[in-house]
Amino acid sequence: MWDYTEKVMDHFLHPRNVGELSDPDGVGEVGNITCGDALKVYLKLDENKERIVDVKFQTFGCASAIASASALTELVKGRTLDEAARITNQDIADYLGQLPEEKMHCSVMGMEALQAAIANLQGEGPATTTVGAEHGETYDPEGLDRTVCYCFSVTERKIRDVIKANNLDTVDQVTHYCKAGGGCGGCREDIQSILDDVKDEREAAVAHKTAAPSAPGKLTNLQKIAKIQEALDNDIRPGLQADGGDLDLVDIDGDRVIVRLTGSCAGCPGAQVTLKRWVQAKLQELVTPELTVEEVQQ
């Protein structure tokens, strides 16, 4: 028996926004019933075609698939297209209080169905796609759209994407996140080669960054404060403001950056994800890796 959180069970037993829309602006369908999971997401925009006012889903799958799809619709409703496009599979899992690692592919399927629906309403893709399937006549000079796992029709591109997005290190983790390698097992050696290749790319990027002559030394407190303020004003706050949100710098205590979220960010269910995956990650990149970001406690 899987160790599901109460929230997963709630969204499985009482799924939100089930059904279909008669006049959707965008439809995204991913998965394949023959492979065990399928999900279809319908999106309806406001009269200005900027904000999602209604969303429905239909799915064929396990409890995690149903809960993930239900959670996705709750995360999406009321957001702008730009905000919705930034939702990741980890955001879905976090909203549910986490999923068993063996079921993370359900959150990935939810993210991909949303992306397919957004692409469809923007005229950039078909409503129906197969997760990891070949992309027709798409120009693919690197050969990344080749099928690696024939049991579940998963391409090298899909495998690389989930490895990079979720920092995966083992073949079993790849299977948990996209099913590749979970059938006959004949592709596991190929998946390991892809893992090794991505690892080499990561190490090369780190080595290049470390060896860069412009890499700064240890910052003084005044330098650190100045660089944090500059990064917030020039790189972080504009991105938040574009989606109706913002933040105020409250205090800097050593390597702790304390902020207050305002606008649409205040009280948002994904606020902690925004703080860690966007604000903190950007400050660590632009200022120093030791920084942590915390929301002020009211």
Backbone as a ProteinNet text record, in pm:
[ID]
protein_1_A
[PRIMARY]
MWDYTEKVMDHFLHPRNVGELSDPDGVGEVGNITCGDALKVYLKLDENKERIVDVKFQTFGCASAIASASALTELVKGRTLDEAARITNQDIADYLGQLPEEKMHCSVMGMEALQAAIANLQGEGPATTTVGAEHGETYDPEGLDRTVCYCFSVTERKIRDVIKANNLDTVDQVTHYCKAGGGCGGCREDIQSILDDVKDEREAAVAHKTAAPSAPGKLTNLQKIAKIQEALDNDIRPGLQADGGDLDLVDIDGDRVIVRLTGSCAGCPGAQVTLKRWVQAKLQELVTPELTVEEVQQ
[TERTIARY]
85.1	0	88.2	57.1	135.5	107.9	209.2	196	150.1	19.5	-36.2	-65.5	-46.7	-83.7	-236.2	-286.3	-430.6	-482.1	-399.2	-441.8	-450.8	-358.8	-367.4	-496.8	-526.6	-648.1	-773.6	-770.1	-884.4	-909.1	-801.2	-817.2	-848.2	-811	-846.7	-994.6	-1037.9	-1176.2	-1275.5	-1228.8	-1316.3	-1247.1	-1220.7	-1147.5	-1222.9	-1149	-1207.5	-1204.1	-1302.7	-1303.1	-1298.6	-1370	-1376.1	-1476.9	-1446.3	-1539.1	-1473.2	-1555.3	-1502.9	-1576.2	-1511.2	-1571.5	-1622.9	-1742.3	-1802.6	-1736.2	-1678.9	-1616.8	-1481.4	-1386.8	-1256.9	-1174.4	-1085.8	-991.1	-868.4	-839.4	-724.7	-747.8	-698.6	-711.8	-576.1	-537.1	-411.6	-435.5	-389.5	-408.5	-274.4	-236.9	-110.5	-133.5	-37.1	-47.1	-109.5	-126.1	-180	-240.3	-367.5	-433.7	-361.8	-305	-232.9	-108.9	-59.8	57.7	17.3	-112.4	-158.3	-214.1	-177.5	-224.1	-257.1	-360.1	-394.3	-463.7	-439.3	-497.3	-531.8	-650.2	-695.4	-736.2	-683.2	-708.4	-771.6	-877.3	-947.3	-927.3	-895.1	-875.3	-971.3	-1025.9	-1110.8	-1055.4	-1036	-978.7	-1086.4	-1047.9	-1139.6	-1154.7	-1235.8	-1264.4	-1141.7	-1041.9	-918.3	-815.5	-850.6	-762.2	-628.5	-634.6	-512.3	-512.7	-628.5	-634.8	-727.4	-689.3	-767.2	-883.3	-1004.5	-1122.7	-1190.9	-1162.7	-1221.7	-1128.1	-1128.7	-1042.9	-1110.9	-1106.8	-1163.3	-1062.1	-1081.3	-993.8	-1069.1	-1018.3	-1061.2	-935.7	-936.1	-815.2	-848.8	-755.5	-760	-630.4	-637.9	-515.3	-541.3	-434.8	-439.1	-479.8	-477.3	-513.2	-422.5	-293.5	-199.1	-227.1	-266.1	-297	-419.8	-521.4	-643.4	-614.7	-541.9	-510.4	-422.8	-326	-236.4	-313.1	-404	-483.6	-575.3	-636.1	-723.5	-645.1	-527.7	-443.1	-400.3	-366.8	-326.1	-435	-559.8	-668.1	-684.5	-664.4	-673.6	-559	-441.1	-326.2	-342.8	-410	-419.1	-528.5	-639.9	-756.5	-726.5	-756.7	-735.5	-600.1	-510.7	-376.4	-372.7	-274	-248.3	-179.9	-175.9	-109	39.2	103.3	245	266.7	179.3	190.2	168.5	66.7	36.7	149.6	212	318.7	440.2	452.6	569.5	543.8	424.1	393.6	471.5	540.2	620.6	555.8	608.2	555.6	581.2	691.7	719.5	619.2	571.6	468	342.5	307.1	189.2	209.4	328.2	357.5	358.5	417.3	422.4	282	195.8	58.1	-13.6	19.4	-44.1	25.4	129.7	204.9	300.4	337.5	432.2	363.5	424.5	379.3	487.7	452.5	557	643.4	773.1	861.3	819.9	769.2	727.7	607.9	542.4	425.1	448.4	573.2	600.6	568.9	565.6	531	390	304.7	168.6	171.1	258.7	270.7	333.4	427.2	488.1	381.7	293.8	186.7	94.3	65.6	-17.7	46.9	176.1	248.4	246.4	268.2	274.8	138.6	31.1	-102.5	-133.5	-93.7	-111.9	-32.3	93.5	177.2	118.1	64.4	2.8	-121.5	-200.5	-321.7	-286.3	-183.6	-140.5	-86.7	-7	45.5	-68	-169.9	-283.6	-361.1	-388.3	-465.2	-384.6	-251.1	-165.1	-133.2	-192.5	-172.1	-36.4	30	166.2	174.7	62.2	69.8	-67.1	-74.3	-201.8	-259.6	-389.6	-454.2	-414	-383.2	-353.9	-209.9	-138.2	-1.8	16.5	116.4	151.5	276	272.8	387.4	509.8	612.6	737.6	736.3	627.3	621.2	699.9	726.1	795.9	712.9	779.1	711.2	702.1	658.7	632.9	753.7	735.6	840.5	927	919.8	999.5	1147.7	1216.6	1360.1	1431.8	1508.1	1571.9	1716.9	1803.9	1941.6	2019.4	1983.9	2057.9	2003.5	1894.7	1838.6	1775.2	1733.2	1678.8	1535.5	1469.5	1332.8	1326.7	1439.4	1439.4	1374.4	1302.4	1239	1342.2	1352.5	1443.7	1367.2	1253.2	1170.4	1048.8	1049.2	939.5	817.5	837.3	722.9	627.2	683.1	601.2	620.1	684.7	703	766.4	877.7	945.6	1072.2	1088.2	1202.6	1320.5	1435.4	1553.7	1531.2	1463.2	1437.7	1358.8	1253.9	1172	1256.2	1340.8	1424.9	1521.2	1584.3	1676.9	1604.8	1484.3	1408.5	1378	1330.4	1294.1	1418.8	1529.4	1654.4	1698.3	1699.1	1746.7	1650.6	1520.4	1421.5	1412.7	1441.7	1423.9	1553.8	1668.1	1800.1	1807.5	1769.5	1767.6	1907.6	1934.2	2067.7	2068.6	1953	1951.3	1845.6	1862.3	1766.3	1630	1628.2	1500.6	1425.7	1498.2	1433.5	1372.8	1445.1	1392.3	1262.2	1260.2	1138.7	1023.4	1051.9	947.3	888.9	971.6	928.5	869.8	903.3	847.3	819.5	833.9	804.9	910.4	1000.7	1101.7	1181.1	1194.1	1265.7	1178.1	1050.3	962.1	889.4	918	853.1	946.7	995.2	1081.9	1220.3	1259.5	1391.1	1503	1471.7	1574.8	1642.2	1581.1	1637.6	1714.5	1724.2	1785.9	1933.1	2003.5	2143.9	2152.9	2060.6	2056.6	2023.1	1928.8	1893.1	2013	2090.4	2209.4	2309.9	2322	2413	2368	2236.1	2183.1	2209.8	2189.8	2220.7	2366.8	2456.4	2600.3	2631.6	2566.1	2589.7	2544.8	2424.9	2374.9	2465.9	2514.7	2605.8	2733.7	2786.3	2907.5	2882.6	2764.7	2730	2725.3	2665.9	2658.6	2798.6	2883	3018	3099.7	3080.9	3153.1	3109.5	2977.9	2926.7	2980.3	2985.9	3039.5	3187.2	3261.8	3405.1	3432	3350.8	3367.5	3340.9	3235.4	3200.8	3308.1	3361.7	3465.5	3593.8	3623.1	3748.7	3740.8	3621	3605.6	3685.9	3770	3854.6	3775.7	3650.1	3571	3494.8	3512.7	3440.6	3477.7	3379.3	3409.3	3460.3	3537.5	3582.8	3475.7	3509.1	3411.6	3367.8	3238.6	3183.2	3185.5	3208.7	3189.9	3040.1	3000	2857.9	2795.1	2867.2	2813.6	2799.9	2898.6	2890.5	2773.8	2756.7	2648.7	2513.1	2493.2	2366.1	2338.2	2442.5	2425.6	2388.3	2453.9	2427.1	2289	2245.9	2111.2	2006.7	2023.5	1927.9	1924.4	2041.2	2049.2	1979.2	2002.9	1940.2	1788.5	1741.5	1597.4	1533.5	1596.4	1538.1	1544.2	1655.7	1677.6	1635.9	1640.9	1619.9	1499.1	1463.3	1359.3	1224.6	1222.7	1094.7	1023	1094.4	1023.6	948.2	1007.2	939.7	814	820.7	703.3	596	639.4	544.7	471.8	537.4	474.5	350.9	346.5	231.8	144.8	161.8	77.9	126.8	245.1	299.9	415.3	473.1	587.9	640.4	751.7	802.7	875.8	885.1	961.8	1076.2	1193.3	1306.7	1289.6	1276	1251.9	1381.7	1472.2	1594.9	1694.4	1821.7	1927.4	2004.5	1999.4	2064	2167.6	2292	2395.6	2365.4	2341.5	2305.6	2155.5	2076.9	1931.4	1873.8	1798.4	1731.2	1583.3	1531	1392.8	1309.4	1202.1	1120.8	973.2	893.8	748.4	689.1	609.4	543	419.5	398.3	283.5	213.6	105.6	30.4	-26.8	-27.8	-85.3	-2.2	123.3	207.9	165.1	106.9	67	-47.7	-28.2	-131.5	-146.7	-60.6	-68	-28.6	-100.9	-65.7	76.4	127	261.8	367.9	337.7	430.7	566	565.3	692.2	773	703.8	773.9	838.4	764	818.3	940.8	933.3	1045.5	1170.3	1154.8	1270.1	1320.1	1227.6	1267.2	1294.2	1248.5	1272.3	1356.9	1304	1374.6	1507.7	1504.3	1627.4	1726.7	1678.4	1767.8	1835.3	1761.6	1818.3	1921.2	1892.8	1989.3	2116.2	2099.7	2216.8	2301.7	2235.5	2307.7	2379.3	2312.9	2365.5	2451.6	2432.3	2504.9	2601.9	2548.8	2632.3	2547.3	2601.2	2523.5	2479.5	2537.8	2504.9	2374.4	2315.9	2195.9	2073.5	1990.6	1859.6	1755.6	1635.5	1529.3	1414.5	1366.4	1256.2	1148.2	1024.1	913.1	894.2	873.9	857	735	748.8	638.5	555.2	425.4	336.6	312.8
-120	0	124.3	217.9	340.4	428.7	502.5	593.1	728.9	746.1	869.7	968.4	1096.9	1200.5	1213.6	1278.2	1300.3	1383.9	1476.7	1562.7	1484.4	1391.1	1305.4	1225.3	1166.1	1086.1	1172	1295	1384.3	1415	1446.2	1479.4	1355.7	1237.5	1114.1	1080.8	1088.1	1052.3	1162.2	1287.1	1400.6	1492.7	1444.9	1525.2	1651.3	1758.9	1886.9	1901.3	1972.7	2016.3	1900.1	1793	1678.4	1705.9	1662.3	1675.9	1740.4	1794.8	1861.4	1992.3	2084.8	2212.6	2204.2	2257.4	2250.3	2345.3	2455.3	2553.7	2598.3	2507.5	2543.4	2627.5	2709.2	2783.6	2699.2	2603.1	2516.3	2379.6	2277.2	2139.8	2072.2	2003.9	1928.8	1786.5	1692	1550.8	1479.3	1409.7	1336.7	1196.6	1110.1	974.2	882	758.8	656.2	548.2	517.4	418.4	283.9	250.6	123.6	122	240.4	250.3	266.3	278.6	280.2	410.6	525.7	656	744.8	826.7	926.9	1042.4	1163.7	1282.1	1385.2	1443.2	1548.7	1669.3	1786.6	1909.4	2013	2078.3	2182.3	2316.3	2421	2553.6	2654.3	2742.9	2852.4	2983.2	3080.8	3209.3	3315.2	3425.1	3537.1	3610.5	3713.3	3783.9	3852	3878.9	3940.1	3837.2	3708.3	3598.7	3602.3	3640.4	3650.4	3558.9	3536.9	3463.8	3341.8	3231.8	3108.6	3118.9	3115	3129.1	2995.3	2895.9	2763.8	2656.9	2542.5	2431	2301.3	2203.9	2072.2	1966.4	1845.8	1737.4	1606	1516.7	1378	1292.9	1186.4	1104.5	957.5	876.8	733.3	697.6	654.1	623.5	588.2	585.4	543.9	659.4	634.1	737.1	859.1	836.2	947.8	1030.2	964.1	1035.3	1123.8	1071.3	1148.6	1264.7	1237.9	1343.4	1450.8	1410.5	1507.4	1596.6	1537.4	1615.7	1712.3	1665.2	1751.1	1867.2	1837	1941.6	2042.4	1992.7	2081.7	2182.9	2137.8	2230.3	2337	2300.4	2398.9	2498.9	2453	2542.9	2639.2	2593.6	2669.6	2775.7	2743.6	2831.6	2970	3072.5	3210.1	3266.3	3184.1	3231.9	3283.5	3369.9	3411.8	3297.1	3306.5	3202	3193.7	3308.3	3307.9	3238	3265.3	3199.5	3049.3	3010.9	2868.5	2795.3	2860.9	2796.8	2765.1	2831.3	2807.5	2698	2642.3	2535.3	2410.2	2350.2	2230.4	2108.6	1993.2	1871.7	1871.6	1934.1	1940.1	2031	2136	2221.8	2140	2050.6	1966.2	1873.2	1810.1	1718.8	1793.6	1914	1993.4	2032.1	2066.1	2103.8	1988.6	1867.3	1748.6	1700.9	1769.4	1725.3	1613.2	1604.7	1507.7	1380.3	1317.5	1190.2	1085.9	957.9	854.8	869.9	851.7	872.2	784.8	663.6	572.8	626.6	730	786.3	928.3	974.2	1110	1129.9	1020.6	1034.8	1091.2	1074.6	1129.2	1281.5	1338.5	1484.5	1536.8	1461	1500.2	1500.6	1400.6	1394.3	1515.7	1556.9	1675	1799.5	1818.4	1934.8	1934.6	1818.6	1810.8	1833.1	1786.9	1811.9	1961	2028.8	2173.3	2244	2206	2267.3	2244.8	2124.8	2095.1	2180.6	2202.5	2284.4	2429.9	2481.4	2619	2634.8	2537.7	2542.9	2536.9	2457	2443.6	2574.2	2640.8	2765.1	2878.9	2866.9	2967.3	2932.8	2823.4	2784.5	2726.1	2672.4	2622.9	2470.9	2402.2	2256.8	2194	2065	1994.3	1972.2	1947.3	1920.7	1785.1	1690.8	1554.9	1518.7	1477.5	1430.6	1306.3	1229.1	1114	1147	1130.1	1163.4	1091.1	1169	1110.4	1058.5	1073.6	1017.1	1101.4	1046	1118.3	1238.3	1343.4	1467.6	1486.4	1387.3	1401.2	1447.7	1562.2	1612.2	1717.2	1728.1	1828	1808.1	1918	1911.2	1877.7	1772.1	1720.6	1683.2	1783.3	1754.7	1675.8	1683.7	1613.1	1472.5	1437	1304.1	1279.1	1386.2	1370.1	1317.5	1320	1269.9	1121.4	1055.9	911.1	841.9	735	659.6	572.5	588.5	507.6	391.1	421.1	317.3	290.5	177.7	144.5	93.5	41.6	-6	108.1	226.6	341.2	460.2	440.1	545.1	671.2	655.8	769.6	801.2	928.8	970.4	1011.9	1024.6	1072.5	1214.7	1296.5	1434.7	1436.2	1351.9	1345.8	1300.4	1200.8	1149.5	1258.2	1325.9	1433.5	1544.7	1578.9	1686.6	1652.6	1529	1494.8	1480.3	1435.8	1425.8	1564.7	1659.2	1794.2	1868.6	1855.7	1930.4	1881.5	1751.8	1694.4	1643	1673.9	1634.4	1484.3	1403.7	1259.1	1200.5	1090.7	1030.8	883.1	815.3	671.5	634.3	516.3	466.2	446.6	396.2	376.3	508.1	614.8	745	788.8	768.5	802.5	726	598.9	517.9	575.8	617.3	673.5	801.7	879.2	1010.3	1008.5	908.6	907.6	768.5	665.8	525.9	459.8	535.4	474.1	369.4	250.3	142.9	56.9	90.7	17.3	-99.2	-127.6	-239.3	-358.7	-385.5	-502.5	-481.9	-355.5	-326.8	-321.9	-341.9	-343.8	-210.3	-100.9	31.6	86.3	11.3	63.2	102.4	25.5	59.4	191.5	211.7	337.2	453.7	432.4	537.4	573.4	473.2	499.7	583.8	557.5	637.1	782.6	803.7	940.4	1007.5	933.8	987.4	1028.1	943	973	1096.9	1110	1224.3	1353.9	1350.8	1470.5	1505	1402.7	1425.8	1492.8	1446.5	1507.6	1653.4	1681.9	1820	1907.3	1853.8	1929.1	1958.7	1855.1	1871.2	1968.1	1964.5	2056.1	2200.2	2218.2	2353.3	2406.5	2319.7	2360.7	2393.1	2309.5	2332.7	2463.5	2491.3	2615.7	2736.4	2725.2	2836.3	2857.9	2746.3	2756.1	2815.7	2778.4	2822.7	2962.4	3018.5	3150.5	3254.3	3332.9	3430.6	3541.3	3559.7	3668	3625.3	3498	3450.7	3535.6	3592	3682.8	3608.1	3678.6	3623.2	3643.4	3625.1	3640.2	3785.1	3805.8	3940	3995.7	4124.7	4191.4	4206.5	4239	4256.2	4366.1	4476.3	4586.2	4546.7	4473.4	4426.9	4330.5	4241.5	4143	4212.9	4308	4380.1	4452.5	4517.9	4593.2	4500.3	4384.8	4291.7	4227.5	4201.2	4146.3	4247.4	4373.7	4476.5	4494.7	4491.3	4505.8	4389.3	4266.4	4148.8	4152.8	4192.5	4201.9	4304.2	4422.3	4530.3	4503.6	4446.3	4435	4300.7	4193.7	4061	3986.2	4012	3931.6	4002.5	4125	4194.2	4217.9	4250.9	4268.2	4142.8	4025	3900.5	3879.4	3909.9	3897.1	3998.7	4122.5	4228	4199.8	4129.1	4097.1	4010.1	3937.3	3851	3906.2	4035.7	4099	4084	4027.9	4009.1	4103.2	4090.6	4173.5	4123.6	4182	4151.3	4272.4	4278.5	4382.7	4317.1	4377.4	4330	4380.7	4288.4	4324.1	4332.9	4234.6	4231.9	4136.4	4154.4	4061.7	4026	3899.2	3852.3	3747.3	3791	3698.9	3656.3	3525.8	3474.8	3452.7	3499	3489.3	3618.2	3604.8	3718.8	3706.3	3801.8	3795.7	3893	3842.1	3923.4	3910.8	4001.8	3996.9	3993.7	3891.3	3881.9	3971.1	4040.1	4129.6	4103.4	4175.1	4158.7	4018.3	3963.8	3830.6	3720.6	3751.1	3651.2	3626	3727.4	3713.4	3614.4	3511.7	3412.7	3313	3319.9	3225.8	3086.1	2979.3	2843.2	2803.6	2863.9	2829.8	2927	3005.8	3109.4	3052.6	2942.6	2884.2	2830.5	2778.9	2732.7	2850.7	2962.1	3082.5	3131.9	3132.8	3179.7	3095.3	2963.2	2873.9	2854.1	2830.3	2794.2	2915.5	3033.5	3150.3	3252.8	3306.5	3413.7	3364.4	3256.6	3206.1	3157.7	3083.3	3030.8	3144.1	3251.1	3363.5	3437.9	3457.8	3525.2	3440.9	3310	3223.2	3229.4	3243.2	3252.1	3385.9	3495.3	3628.7	3685.1	3635.1	3692.5	3590.4	3491.3	3387	3263.5	3143.1	3020.3	2996.7	3068.5	3045.3	3109.1	3194.2	3267.5	3176.7	3205.1	3141.3	3252.9	3226.8	3327.4	3277.7	3365	3329.9	3437.9	3395.4	3490.1	3538.2	3666.6	3722.4	3660.8	3629.1	3573.2	3685.7	3685.6	3792.6	3778.1
0	0	0	-91.4	-97.8	24.1	66.8	180.7	129.4	113.5	60.4	173.2	143.9	239.3	242.9	345.8	356.6	239	192.9	83.1	-47.3	-68.2	-186.7	-182.8	-67.9	-55.5	-74.7	-24.9	-40.3	-187.2	-261.9	-403.9	-488	-438.8	-508.5	-486.2	-362	-329.2	-365.4	-364	-394.4	-495	-615	-714	-753	-769.5	-809	-961.3	-1013.6	-1154.2	-1253.1	-1223	-1313.7	-1425.7	-1545.8	-1657.1	-1776.2	-1865.7	-1984	-2005.7	-2075.6	-2110.4	-2253.1	-2275.2	-2408	-2507.6	-2457.2	-2547.1	-2492.3	-2475.8	-2419	-2515.5	-2460.7	-2543.3	-2574.8	-2489.2	-2512	-2451.8	-2519.7	-2472.4	-2482.9	-2377.7	-2378.8	-2335.7	-2415.1	-2382.5	-2392.5	-2286.6	-2285.4	-2231.2	-2257.2	-2208	-2310.5	-2270.5	-2358.6	-2270.1	-2290.8	-2205.7	-2210.8	-2327	-2337.7	-2250.2	-2213.9	-2126.4	-1979.7	-1954.2	-1815.8	-1766.2	-1826.3	-1779	-1897.7	-1882.1	-1982.7	-1912.5	-1959.6	-1896.1	-2003	-1989.5	-2079.6	-1996.3	-2030.3	-1955.3	-2048.1	-1999.8	-2075.1	-2003.4	-2079.5	-2022.5	-2085.6	-2003	-2049.4	-1996.7	-2085.9	-2047.5	-2029.6	-1962.9	-1947.1	-2080.2	-2080.4	-2205.6	-2263.7	-2179.9	-2228.6	-2273.4	-2259.4	-2299.7	-2225.8	-2097.5	-2018.9	-1896.8	-1837.7	-1711.1	-1724.9	-1662.5	-1668.1	-1569.2	-1620.4	-1534.3	-1508	-1591.7	-1567.5	-1621.6	-1556.8	-1598.5	-1557.8	-1646.1	-1619.3	-1661.5	-1609.6	-1650.9	-1658.2	-1742	-1749.4	-1748.1	-1671.5	-1662.9	-1651	-1694.8	-1674.8	-1605.3	-1481.2	-1409.7	-1264.9	-1190	-1050.1	-959.4	-829.3	-731.6	-744.3	-765.6	-777.9	-902.3	-1010.8	-1134.2	-1115.9	-1050.7	-1025.7	-931.5	-823.4	-726.8	-789.8	-871	-935	-1031.3	-1109	-1202.8	-1128.2	-1020.6	-940.2	-880	-824.5	-766.2	-871.9	-990.7	-1099.3	-1129.9	-1138.2	-1171.9	-1064.4	-938.4	-830.3	-837	-875.6	-887.8	-1004.5	-1109.6	-1234	-1230.4	-1171.8	-1180.1	-1122.7	-1201.2	-1158.2	-1194.5	-1244	-1279.5	-1423.7	-1450.6	-1588	-1660.7	-1792.8	-1870.5	-1835.3	-1813.3	-1777.7	-1644	-1548.1	-1417.9	-1430.6	-1506.6	-1523.1	-1593.3	-1689.4	-1766.5	-1680.4	-1565.9	-1479.8	-1374.7	-1372.6	-1277	-1316.1	-1219.7	-1244.2	-1180.1	-1214.2	-1151.4	-1000.7	-957.2	-814.4	-742.8	-811.6	-753.7	-724	-815.6	-796.7	-677.4	-672	-561.1	-428	-426.3	-303.5	-257.6	-353.4	-320	-250.5	-291.3	-233.1	-106.3	-65.3	50.6	17.5	-110.4	-166	-210.6	-311.1	-365	-343.1	-336	-333.4	-458.1	-446	-560.9	-678.7	-649	-755	-833.8	-781.2	-846.2	-899.1	-899	-944.6	-1092.1	-1169.8	-1311.4	-1328.6	-1228	-1236.4	-1231.9	-1149.3	-1144.4	-1273	-1330.7	-1458.2	-1568.1	-1566.9	-1665.8	-1652.9	-1529.4	-1509.4	-1565.8	-1537.6	-1589.6	-1742.3	-1804.1	-1949.6	-2014.3	-1951.4	-2004.7	-2002	-1894.9	-1885.5	-1994.5	-2011.3	-2115	-2253.5	-2277.4	-2406.9	-2429.7	-2324	-2336.2	-2364.4	-2296.6	-2319.2	-2460.9	-2505.8	-2642.4	-2743.4	-2715.4	-2805.2	-2817.9	-2705.5	-2712.7	-2773.8	-2769.8	-2831.8	-2976.3	-3024.8	-3163.3	-3192.8	-3087.1	-3104.5	-3104.8	-3087.6	-3083.8	-3092.7	-3122.3	-3129.4	-2992.5	-2986.3	-2858.1	-2803.6	-2892.5	-2848.8	-2878.5	-2776.3	-2794.1	-2709.3	-2739.6	-2659	-2581.4	-2449.3	-2367.2	-2419.5	-2455.4	-2498.5	-2640.7	-2715.6	-2849.6	-2948.4	-3065.3	-3169.8	-3213.1	-3259.3	-3293.5	-3444.7	-3516.2	-3658.2	-3736	-3807.4	-3894.8	-3826.8	-3695.9	-3624.5	-3651.6	-3683.6	-3709.2	-3579.9	-3582.7	-3461.1	-3490	-3510.3	-3550	-3447.2	-3318.1	-3214.4	-3189.8	-3255	-3239	-3104.2	-3035.6	-2900.5	-2900.5	-3015.1	-3019.9	-3056.2	-3053.5	-3077	-2957.1	-2982.1	-2875.1	-2804.7	-2674.4	-2593.3	-2531.6	-2469.6	-2407	-2495.3	-2565.7	-2655.5	-2579.6	-2460	-2381.1	-2348.7	-2320	-2281.6	-2374.4	-2488.9	-2590.7	-2532.7	-2463.8	-2401.8	-2480.6	-2516.5	-2596.2	-2508.8	-2573.7	-2503.1	-2451.4	-2529.4	-2486.3	-2355.8	-2348.5	-2227.1	-2108	-2129.1	-2020.4	-1973	-2065.6	-2028	-1952.1	-1997.4	-1932.1	-1786.5	-1760.5	-1622.4	-1535	-1592.9	-1515.8	-1470.5	-1564.3	-1533.2	-1441.1	-1467	-1388.3	-1244.7	-1222.2	-1088.9	-1026.6	-1090.7	-1038.4	-1008.2	-1105.1	-1086.8	-1105	-1034.5	-1037.8	-1075.1	-1068.9	-1092.4	-1196.2	-1255	-1352.5	-1286.8	-1164.6	-1095.4	-1077.1	-1046.3	-1032.9	-1166.1	-1274.9	-1406.7	-1432.2	-1397.4	-1413.7	-1332.8	-1209.5	-1123.7	-1182.6	-1252.7	-1300.1	-1441	-1522.4	-1658.2	-1712.8	-1629.7	-1663.6	-1750.4	-1811.1	-1897.7	-1819.6	-1875.6	-1808.1	-1719.9	-1711.9	-1621.8	-1684.7	-1813.2	-1880.5	-1889.6	-2010.3	-2030.6	-1972	-1950.9	-1894.1	-1996.1	-2123.3	-2225.7	-2249.9	-2203.4	-2227.4	-2107.2	-2000.9	-1878.7	-1900.1	-1979.8	-2007.3	-2083.6	-2178.1	-2253.7	-2161.1	-2068.1	-1972	-1885.6	-1843.8	-1763.8	-1842.1	-1972.2	-2054.8	-2061.1	-2069.1	-2069.8	-1935.7	-1826.5	-1692.9	-1683.9	-1731.9	-1726.9	-1809.6	-1923.7	-2011.3	-1944.5	-1883.1	-1814.6	-1696.3	-1624.6	-1512.8	-1560.8	-1674.7	-1730.8	-1766.8	-1821.3	-1856.4	-1731	-1623.1	-1497.7	-1444.9	-1442.1	-1387.9	-1471.4	-1602.4	-1690	-1664.9	-1641.3	-1614.7	-1482.7	-1380.6	-1250.5	-1261.2	-1333.5	-1349.6	-1421.9	-1523.5	-1598.5	-1509.1	-1428	-1339.2	-1233.4	-1180.8	-1077.8	-1133.6	-1259.5	-1319.3	-1376.8	-1385.4	-1445.8	-1369.1	-1438.3	-1370.3	-1302.9	-1346.3	-1288.5	-1163.1	-1121.8	-1003.8	-882.8	-812	-701.3	-578.8	-497.5	-370.8	-265.5	-140.3	-32	-22.8	-14.8	-10.7	130.4	141	269.2	292	414.7	444.7	359.2	342.9	263.1	116.8	64.9	-72.9	-92	6.4	-2.1	-3.6	87	94.5	-36.4	-91.4	-216.1	-331.3	-338	-447.4	-433.2	-310.3	-288.2	-334	-293	-331.1	-482.9	-544.6	-690.3	-761.2	-712.9	-774.6	-758.6	-640.4	-617.1	-710.5	-721.4	-800.6	-950	-997	-1141.2	-1201.1	-1121.5	-1179	-1123	-997.5	-933.8	-929.3	-876.7	-862.2	-995.9	-1106.1	-1233.5	-1276.7	-1251.3	-1287.1	-1204.9	-1075	-989.4	-1027.2	-1055.9	-1089.9	-1220.1	-1310.7	-1439.2	-1419.9	-1309.1	-1280.2	-1168.8	-1138	-1037.4	-895.1	-875.6	-741.9	-714	-595.4	-559	-424.9	-381.2	-248.2	-192.8	-61.2	7.2	82.7	78.2	157.4	299.4	394.6	534	611.8	594.6	672.6	607.8	641.4	601.6	727.4	765.4	886.7	848.4	832.8	785.7	644	624.4	492.1	478.8	576.2	571	514.4	405.4	344.1	378.4	450.9	499.5	417.6	355.3	265.9	302.6	250.9	265.1	125.3	93.3	-35.3	-37	-147.5	-159.6	-293.1	-315.8	-439.8	-450.2	-572.5	-594.3	-530.5	-493.2	-428.3	-283.4	-219.4	-79.8	-68	11.3	31.9	-80.5	-181.6	-293.5	-245.5	-287.3	-245.2	-285.5	-393.1	-438.3	-390.8	-285.5	-239.6	-199	-124.6	-79.4	-196.3	-296.1	-415.8	-487.2	-497.7	-560.1	-484.5	-351.1	-269.8	-291.8	-290.4	-297.1	-439.2	-532.8	-668	-757.1	-715.9	-799.3	-724.9	-613	-543.7	-486.7	-407	-346.1	-450.7	-549.6	-653.1	-729.6	-756.5	-831.2	-747.4	-618.9	-531.7	-514.8	-504.4	-492.9	-618.7	-733.2	-860.1	-875	-837.3	-863.7	-751	-627.5	-514.4	-454.1	-382.9	-322.8	-295.2	-316.5	-297	-153.3	-56.7	84.5	127.1	43.5	84.1	95.3	193.3	204.6	216.1	165.6	168	254	341.7	429.7	421.2	435.8	438.6	581.6	599.4	732.1	798.8	927	1004	1062.9	1029.8	1078.4	1228.2
[MASK]
++++++++++++++++++++++++++++++++++++++++++++++++++++++++++++++++++++++++++++++++++++++++++++++++++++++++++++++++++++++++++++++++++++++++++++++++++++++++++++++++++++++++++++++++++++++++++++++++++++++++++++++++++++++++++++++++++++++++++++++++++++++++++++++++++++++++++++++++++++++++++++++++++++++++++

